[in-house]
Amino acid sequence: MKTTNHGVRSSARAMTGGVLSRTAMSLALTLSVSACGPAIDAVEEGPELGAVVVTQWVDGTELFLEYPFLVAGQQTGNWAIHLTDRDDFQPIRAGTLSVSFRSSGGVTESFTVDAPLRNGIFLLDPVIAQGGAYEVELTLVSDQVNSRHVVSDVLVHESEAAALAYPVSEEADGISFLKEQQWVIPFAVHPAAEHPVQGTTLAPGEIVPPDGSLVRVSTPVGGIALAEPNQAAPSVGDRVSQGQVLAVLAPTSQDGGFAQLRGRVERLRREAVRDARLFEVGAIPARRLEEVRHDLEIAEAELAAMGGGTDGAYQLTVRSPMSGVIAERTFVPGGRVEAGESLFTVVDPTKAWIRVQVPASTAKNLPSGALSLFTLENSQEAFNARLRSVGSVVSPTTRTVPVVFEAIPGQGRFAFGQFVQATVPTGDPTTGIAIPNAAILDENGTPVAYVQAGGETFERRILTIGETDGRRTHVTAGLRLGDMVVTVGAYQVRLASLSAGDFAGGHAH
């Protein structure tokens, strides 16, 4: 759990929705009197109570709490309790919030808010009978997430005069980016933490099929791709299984062709049956029966290799030798095909090798089994691969050697022939403060990150960066451990810093 308590500050923002704060009531009265005309003097605004702002992160939710100073036995204004689901950084849309005040003297007072007033915002105007310092526990039960926050040192002043006399600090400067703005865009923060990062160098690469992951299915004989049986033949992009029929051919007459081989198999089968009967009555020797059966086995094997059988019409079935996806189909139903012609290309898109051309000086230092990150061309999509082999012949023109990585299974489908940008490891990992690359913005050549100092307050940090592995980058200056860095939505926070008038509009509770 991480807590940021901004301390007390002037209640410059009106907290409405049931009971108005003292400042808001004075401001509303002043505006209404001013509208009546210049002859009526505005009512003088009285002293205002200070307010406290707390931001706290736990595993399930982020709490952003604004509440006015409390006075024993009085209502002083709403607690604006903002709750964000840290899984997707969306507002809590439903659920029950229980709020308990516990003092060191054993006094406990509890309140329940049955539902948020609107998405992400629960309102509570608690009345605490006795003054003192309290620990406040906020427990959320929701279909989205369950969570518990504990806020310490919540003061309940003995009197209004004591509350007004309590010192109020100035609000810290920062970039204002409200919860209502965060909740409607893709947004996320992540704590800066220590991570091992391996030094890398960039190199171009190409996705190629591993051995056995791409096969070309050819016809062993010439013939006609029959129109009717091939209407359901798989097309490009269709998934096929091993042994599935891809095409049906009517072989044409030719020496050593399908029809002759099938006729030979049928003749040898008849001979084997006849010779078996003759052998039983002693009319022929056993050797003759064995020779016929041997010839039959060879002929059947040749026919099976062609994809043919002896059932039904004289047709040849072309089957898939592996499970995969049809990448190419070159025949047309009803058309003629020639012996040896490629009819289909079948690939297994779940497996891939990545061939990278790496400088020879880098290749020789690649650690065994090193992981590399690859980013697809013209895309932000990335995947991991592990080192498989390093070439030993240097190209005389590029002075590089081919290095092959094998994609780690389970990362989706690959397109062979696609180019990638590889982050090739160059040495042993080092450990230090590291943040996701998505959190780093390039502002005119200066690396910058935006840190969430409070629920709606952000800071711009200029970074000194070190090694990167393609996903994370070491930060040697500009961040502290635990800083909540904006990893999604940093550009929108930057826009808010440049256009305060457009982005920093207030919100009413």
ABEGO torsion letter per residue (X at the ends): XBBBBAEBBBBABBBBGGBBBAAAAAAAAAAAAAAAEAABBBBBBBBBBBBBBBBBBBAABBBBBBBBBBBBGBBAEBBBBBBBBAAAGBBBABEBBBBBBBBAAGBBBBBBBABBABBGBBBBBBBBABBEBBBBBBBBBBAABBBBBBBBGBBBBABAAAAAABBBBBBBBEBBBBAAAAAABBBBBBBBBBBBBBBBBBBBBBBBBBBGABBBBBBABBEBBBAAAAAABBBBGBBBBBGBBABBBBBBBBBGBAAAAAAAAAAAAAAAAAAAAAAAAGABBAAAAAAAAAAAAAAAAAAAAAGBBABEBBBBBBBBABBEBBABBABBBGBBBBBGBBABBBBBAABBBBBBBBBAAAAAABBBGBBBBBBBBGBABBBBBBBABBBABBBAAAGBBBBBBBBBBGAEBBBBGBBBBBBBBABBBBBBBBBBAAABBBBGGBBBBBBBABAABBBBBBBBBBBBAGABBBBABGBBBGBBBBABGAAAAAAAAABAAAAABBBBX
